Amino acid sequence: MPQSKFLSVKRIGIYSPSLHPGLAAVIKALLDDGKDVTLHVKRKPEGETVDHDVTLSVLAQQPNLLICDLADDPDREYDLLIVGWSHWLRFAAEDLRTLRRRVARARRVILFYDAQFGHYWQMLLQQGRAWLQNRDWLGRVESVCYATIFPRADCWSFVRRRYPLAVGPNLHFLFETLAQQEMARPWQVEKKRGFVLAATGARGPYRAALCDHLLGLFARNSSLRVCDSGQAPGGDRPAVAWTVNGTRPTIAEYVRLLDDTDFLICLPGTSWTQRPFEALTRGAIPILDADNMNMHDIPWKDGVNCLIVKQPKSFACWTQVIGRALSTPQQRC
């Protein structure tokens, strides 16, 4: 929203069926700006709750944030109401009735929209269905912030202002002082790095096929050695650190891995990834897909500050970009 209008906003309510790091980043920015923020959220939403549980545990430690159930204080008025909305996790009928009451009493409403899961035409169909079923309160939405993918055009393009959420580092680097210090400490520019490539994160159903393809690609390359990030790279062959679905590294271990790899494979998931931002911070070169390029507020340029997979769904394109990384002399990294 325009900065001049945002300065006049004091009381902000956030109403969402679940939590994720993107929403936590927005809450952090609002709290840092001295806003009065109340979060209405389900403690235990249905379905996959890993992101929700981690995010809620971090936000629960914030002294200036009031966390309530979706049904609590339904008639409270807000200067700004931010509504979390996704097609894959919908409000229960009772929660939707409460939402309508909140929207009716709010001065302004912004939709924090999670467009992930499904193909483009499915998304358009879902948007049309959502409008028909909820046009009474969606009609009051003045703008839409995209929490995950940001399509070039969709149903909201014709009726609302749209903008993507610019993604920064993950929760720990946003909220924890020790993690911030670890990420900000100096790194050695001239140091030879032990790994040529690294990848971390959860495998998940969305990444499974790509992970299998990449591991097969590495296995067929006899000049490469794949190991866990905890193993010393050493040896005569270039090493790849692969911790996808392995033991999750601690913050200190993760930062050391970023310090010790030339390239970081930023695996696409069901939404954006913060890893390109973190890779640059520690001097590693991110390999990212084109769908993620507009989510970081960074002027990405292929071959300059990153390597871009221009066709994210094409394994051949991933193979070609990985080949570019492996053929890049270390002194040019």
VEXDREN-2710 file (C-alpha; in Angstrom, 1 decimal):
% VEXDREN-2710
k/r/px/py/pz
1/MET/0.0/0.0/0.0
2/PRO/1.2/3.6/-0.5
3/GLN/3.5/4.7/2.4
4/SER/1.6/7.8/3.2
5/LYS/-1.6/5.8/3.8
6/PHE/0.2/3.2/5.8
7/LEU/1.6/5.7/8.3
8/SER/-1.9/6.5/9.5
9/VAL/-2.7/2.9/10.3
10/LYS/-2.5/2.1/14.0
11/ARG/-4.6/-1.0/14.8
12/ILE/-4.0/-3.9/12.5
13/GLY/-5.8/-7.3/12.6
14/ILE/-4.6/-10.4/10.8
15/TYR/-7.1/-13.2/10.2
16/SER/-5.6/-16.4/8.7
17/PRO/-6.4/-20.1/8.8
18/SER/-2.7/-21.0/9.1
19/LEU/0.8/-19.4/9.5
20/HIS/3.9/-19.5/7.3
21/PRO/7.2/-17.6/7.2
22/GLY/5.9/-15.0/4.7
23/LEU/3.2/-13.9/7.0
24/ALA/5.7/-13.8/9.9
25/ALA/7.9/-11.5/7.9
26/VAL/4.9/-9.1/7.5
27/ILE/4.1/-9.2/11.2
28/LYS/7.8/-8.6/12.0
29/ALA/7.8/-5.5/9.8
30/LEU/4.6/-4.2/11.4
31/LEU/5.8/-4.7/15.0
32/ASP/9.2/-3.1/14.2
33/ASP/7.2/-0.1/12.9
34/GLY/5.3/0.2/16.3
35/LYS/1.9/-1.0/15.0
36/ASP/-0.7/-2.5/17.3
37/VAL/-1.0/-6.0/15.8
38/THR/-3.5/-8.7/16.8
39/LEU/-3.2/-12.1/15.1
40/HIS/-6.3/-14.3/14.8
41/VAL/-5.3/-17.8/13.8
42/LYS/-6.1/-21.5/14.4
43/ARG/-3.7/-23.2/16.8
44/LYS/-4.0/-26.5/14.9
45/PRO/-5.1/-26.2/11.3
46/GLU/-5.9/-29.2/9.2
47/GLY/-3.4/-30.8/6.9
48/GLU/0.3/-30.2/6.8
49/THR/1.3/-28.1/9.7
50/VAL/5.2/-28.0/9.8
51/ASP/5.5/-24.4/8.6
52/HIS/2.5/-23.4/10.8
53/ASP/3.9/-25.0/14.0
54/VAL/7.4/-23.5/13.6
55/THR/6.0/-20.1/12.7
56/LEU/3.6/-20.0/15.6
57/SER/6.3/-21.1/18.1
58/VAL/8.5/-18.1/17.0
59/LEU/5.6/-15.6/17.0
60/ALA/4.4/-16.7/20.4
61/GLN/7.7/-15.3/21.8
62/GLN/7.0/-11.8/20.6
63/PRO/6.0/-9.7/23.6
64/ASN/4.2/-7.0/21.5
65/LEU/2.0/-9.4/19.5
66/LEU/-1.4/-10.5/20.7
67/ILE/-2.4/-14.0/19.4
68/CYS/-6.0/-15.0/19.6
69/ASP/-8.3/-17.7/18.2
70/LEU/-10.2/-17.0/15.0
71/ALA/-13.4/-16.6/16.9
72/ASP/-12.1/-14.3/19.7
73/ASP/-13.5/-10.8/19.9
74/PRO/-15.4/-10.9/16.5
75/ASP/-16.6/-7.3/16.8
76/ARG/-13.3/-5.6/17.4
77/GLU/-12.6/-2.9/14.8
78/TYR/-9.4/-2.5/12.9
79/ASP/-7.9/0.3/10.9
80/LEU/-6.5/-2.4/8.6
81/LEU/-7.5/-6.1/8.3
82/ILE/-5.2/-8.5/6.6
83/VAL/-6.9/-11.7/5.5
84/GLY/-4.8/-14.8/4.8
85/TRP/-6.5/-16.7/2.0
86/SER/-5.5/-19.8/0.1
87/HIS/-7.3/-22.3/-2.1
88/TRP/-5.8/-25.4/-0.4
89/LEU/-6.7/-24.5/3.2
90/ARG/-10.1/-22.9/3.5
91/PHE/-12.0/-21.3/6.4
92/ALA/-14.6/-23.4/8.2
93/ALA/-18.1/-22.2/7.8
94/GLU/-18.2/-20.7/11.3
95/ASP/-14.8/-19.0/10.8
96/LEU/-16.0/-17.6/7.5
97/ARG/-19.0/-16.0/9.3
98/THR/-16.7/-14.4/11.8
99/LEU/-14.5/-13.1/8.9
100/ARG/-17.5/-11.4/7.3
101/ARG/-18.2/-9.6/10.6
102/ARG/-14.6/-8.5/10.9
103/VAL/-14.4/-7.3/7.3
104/ALA/-17.7/-5.3/7.7
105/ARG/-16.2/-3.5/10.7
106/ALA/-12.7/-2.9/9.3
107/ARG/-11.8/0.5/7.7
108/ARG/-9.6/-1.2/5.0
109/VAL/-8.9/-4.8/3.9
110/ILE/-5.9/-6.4/2.2
111/LEU/-5.9/-10.0/0.9
112/PHE/-2.7/-11.9/1.7
113/TYR/-3.1/-14.4/-1.0
114/ASP/-1.4/-17.8/-1.3
115/ALA/-1.9/-18.9/-4.9
116/GLN/0.2/-22.1/-4.6
117/PHE/-0.8/-25.6/-5.5
118/GLY/-2.3/-26.4/-8.9
119/HIS/-1.8/-25.2/-12.5
120/TYR/-2.5/-21.7/-13.8
121/TRP/-5.9/-22.5/-15.2
122/GLN/-6.9/-24.3/-12.0
123/MET/-5.9/-21.2/-10.1
124/LEU/-8.1/-19.0/-12.3
125/LEU/-11.0/-21.4/-11.8
126/GLN/-10.4/-21.4/-8.1
127/GLN/-10.4/-17.6/-8.1
128/GLY/-13.6/-17.4/-10.0
129/ARG/-15.3/-19.9/-7.6
130/ALA/-14.0/-18.0/-4.6
131/TRP/-15.4/-14.7/-5.9
132/LEU/-18.8/-16.1/-6.5
133/GLN/-18.9/-17.7/-3.0
134/ASN/-17.4/-14.7/-1.1
135/ARG/-18.1/-11.6/-3.2
136/ASP/-19.8/-10.0/-0.3
137/TRP/-16.6/-9.5/1.7
138/LEU/-14.0/-9.9/-1.2
139/GLY/-15.7/-6.8/-2.7
140/ARG/-14.2/-4.8/0.1
141/VAL/-10.6/-5.9/-0.6
142/GLU/-8.6/-2.9/-1.9
143/SER/-5.4/-4.7/-2.8
144/VAL/-3.9/-8.2/-3.0
145/CYS/-0.4/-9.2/-1.7
146/TYR/0.8/-12.5/-3.2
147/ALA/2.5/-14.6/-0.5
148/THR/3.8/-17.2/-2.9
149/ILE/3.8/-17.2/-6.7
150/PHE/3.0/-13.9/-8.5
151/PRO/1.3/-14.7/-11.8
152/ARG/1.7/-12.1/-14.6
153/ALA/-2.1/-11.9/-14.8
154/ASP/-5.1/-13.5/-13.0
155/CYS/-8.6/-12.6/-12.0
156/TRP/-7.5/-10.0/-9.5
157/SER/-5.5/-8.2/-12.2
158/PHE/-8.7/-6.5/-13.5
159/VAL/-10.2/-5.4/-10.2
160/ARG/-7.5/-4.9/-7.6
161/ARG/-4.0/-3.6/-7.1
162/ARG/-1.5/-6.4/-6.9
163/TYR/2.0/-6.8/-5.6
164/PRO/4.3/-9.7/-4.6
165/LEU/5.7/-10.2/-1.1
166/ALA/9.5/-9.6/-1.3
167/VAL/11.1/-12.5/0.6
168/GLY/14.0/-12.1/3.0
169/PRO/15.7/-14.6/5.2
170/ASN/14.0/-17.3/7.1
171/LEU/12.3/-17.0/10.5
172/HIS/15.4/-17.6/12.6
173/PHE/17.4/-14.8/10.9
174/LEU/14.4/-12.5/11.3
175/PHE/13.7/-13.0/15.0
176/GLU/16.7/-14.5/16.7
177/THR/19.7/-12.3/17.6
178/LEU/22.3/-15.1/17.7
179/ALA/21.2/-16.3/14.2
180/GLN/21.4/-12.8/12.9
181/GLN/24.9/-12.4/14.2
182/GLU/25.9/-15.8/12.7
183/MET/24.6/-14.7/9.3
184/ALA/26.2/-11.3/9.5
185/ARG/29.7/-12.3/10.5
186/PRO/32.5/-11.7/7.9
187/TRP/33.4/-14.4/5.5
188/GLN/36.7/-14.9/3.6
189/VAL/36.5/-13.8/0.0
190/GLU/39.6/-15.6/-1.1
191/LYS/39.0/-18.8/0.7
192/LYS/38.7/-21.9/-1.5
193/ARG/35.4/-23.5/-0.9
194/GLY/35.1/-27.2/-0.2
195/PHE/31.8/-27.9/-2.1
196/VAL/31.0/-27.0/-5.7
197/LEU/27.3/-27.5/-5.1
198/ALA/25.0/-27.7/-2.1
199/ALA/21.3/-28.3/-1.5
200/THR/19.2/-28.3/1.7
201/GLY/15.6/-28.5/2.7
202/ALA/12.7/-30.9/2.8
203/ARG/12.1/-33.3/-0.1
204/GLY/8.3/-33.1/-0.2
205/PRO/6.0/-34.3/-2.9
206/TYR/6.5/-31.2/-5.1
207/ARG/10.4/-31.6/-5.1
208/ALA/10.6/-35.4/-5.2
209/ALA/10.9/-35.8/-9.0
210/LEU/13.5/-33.0/-9.3
211/CYS/15.5/-34.4/-6.4
212/ASP/15.5/-37.8/-7.9
213/HIS/16.7/-36.4/-11.2
214/LEU/19.5/-34.3/-9.7
215/LEU/20.7/-37.2/-7.5
216/GLY/20.7/-39.4/-10.6
217/LEU/22.6/-36.8/-12.5
218/PHE/25.3/-36.6/-9.8
219/ALA/25.5/-40.4/-9.6
220/ARG/26.2/-40.7/-13.3
221/ASN/29.0/-38.1/-13.0
222/SER/32.0/-40.2/-11.9
223/SER/34.0/-37.0/-11.2
224/LEU/31.6/-35.9/-8.4
225/ARG/31.3/-37.1/-4.8
226/VAL/27.9/-36.6/-3.0
227/CYS/28.1/-36.3/0.8
228/ASP/26.3/-34.9/3.8
229/SER/27.2/-31.3/4.8
230/GLY/28.6/-32.7/8.0
231/GLN/31.3/-34.7/6.1
232/ALA/34.6/-33.0/5.2
233/PRO/34.6/-32.5/1.4
234/GLY/38.3/-33.2/0.9
235/GLY/39.4/-35.8/-1.7
236/ASP/40.4/-35.4/-5.4
237/ARG/36.9/-35.1/-6.7
238/PRO/34.6/-32.1/-6.5
239/ALA/32.0/-32.6/-3.7
240/VAL/28.2/-31.9/-3.6
241/ALA/26.7/-31.4/-0.2
242/TRP/23.2/-32.9/-0.2
243/THR/21.1/-32.6/2.9
244/VAL/17.6/-32.7/1.4
245/ASN/15.4/-34.7/3.8
246/GLY/18.5/-35.6/5.8
247/THR/19.3/-34.4/9.3
248/ARG/18.3/-30.7/9.4
249/PRO/21.5/-28.6/10.0
250/THR/21.6/-26.2/12.9
251/ILE/21.7/-22.5/12.0
252/ALA/25.5/-22.5/12.6
253/GLU/25.9/-25.6/10.4
254/TYR/23.8/-24.1/7.7
255/VAL/25.8/-20.8/7.6
256/ARG/29.0/-22.8/7.5
257/LEU/27.6/-24.7/4.5
258/LEU/26.8/-21.5/2.7
259/ASP/30.4/-20.3/3.5
260/ASP/31.8/-23.6/2.0
261/THR/29.9/-24.0/-1.3
262/ASP/30.4/-22.2/-4.6
263/PHE/26.8/-22.7/-5.7
264/LEU/23.6/-23.3/-3.7
265/ILE/20.7/-25.1/-5.5
266/CYS/17.6/-23.3/-4.4
267/LEU/15.1/-26.1/-4.9
268/PRO/11.6/-24.8/-5.9
269/GLY/8.9/-25.9/-3.6
270/THR/5.2/-25.1/-3.2
271/SER/6.1/-21.4/-2.9
272/TRP/9.0/-19.0/-2.8
273/THR/12.4/-19.8/-1.2
274/GLN/14.5/-17.6/1.0
275/ARG/17.7/-19.4/0.0
276/PRO/18.8/-17.2/-2.8
277/PHE/18.9/-14.2/-0.4
278/GLU/20.9/-16.2/2.2
279/ALA/23.3/-17.6/-0.4
280/LEU/24.3/-14.1/-1.6
281/THR/24.7/-13.0/2.0
282/ARG/27.4/-15.6/2.5
283/GLY/29.1/-15.3/-0.9
284/ALA/27.5/-18.4/-2.5
285/ILE/26.0/-18.2/-6.0
286/PRO/22.3/-19.2/-6.0
287/ILE/20.8/-21.4/-8.7
288/LEU/17.2/-20.5/-8.8
289/ASP/14.2/-21.0/-11.1
290/ALA/12.6/-18.3/-13.1
291/ASP/9.3/-18.5/-11.2
292/ASN/11.1/-17.2/-8.0
293/MET/12.9/-14.3/-9.6
294/ASN/10.4/-11.6/-8.7
295/MET/10.0/-12.7/-5.1
296/HIS/13.2/-11.2/-3.6
297/ASP/13.3/-7.6/-4.7
298/ILE/16.8/-8.3/-6.1
299/PRO/17.9/-7.5/-9.6
300/TRP/18.8/-11.1/-10.6
301/LYS/21.0/-11.4/-13.7
302/ASP/22.0/-14.8/-15.0
303/GLY/25.7/-15.3/-15.0
304/VAL/26.4/-12.3/-12.9
305/ASN/24.8/-12.8/-9.4
306/CYS/23.0/-16.1/-10.0
307/LEU/22.3/-18.9/-12.5
308/ILE/18.7/-19.0/-13.6
309/VAL/16.7/-22.1/-14.6
310/LYS/14.5/-20.5/-17.2
311/GLN/12.1/-23.4/-17.6
312/PRO/11.6/-24.7/-14.1
313/LYS/9.5/-27.7/-15.1
314/SER/12.1/-28.9/-17.6
315/PHE/14.6/-31.4/-16.2
316/ALA/16.8/-30.8/-19.3
317/CYS/17.0/-27.1/-18.3
318/TRP/18.1/-28.0/-14.8
319/THR/20.7/-30.4/-16.2
320/GLN/22.0/-27.6/-18.4
321/VAL/22.3/-25.1/-15.6
322/ILE/23.9/-27.6/-13.2
323/GLY/26.4/-28.3/-16.0
324/ARG/27.2/-24.6/-16.2
325/ALA/27.9/-24.5/-12.5
326/LEU/30.2/-27.6/-12.6
327/SER/32.2/-26.2/-15.5
328/THR/32.7/-22.8/-13.9
329/PRO/36.3/-22.4/-12.7
330/GLN/36.4/-21.7/-9.0
331/GLN/38.4/-18.5/-9.4
332/ARG/35.4/-17.1/-11.4
333/CYS/32.9/-17.8/-8.7
END
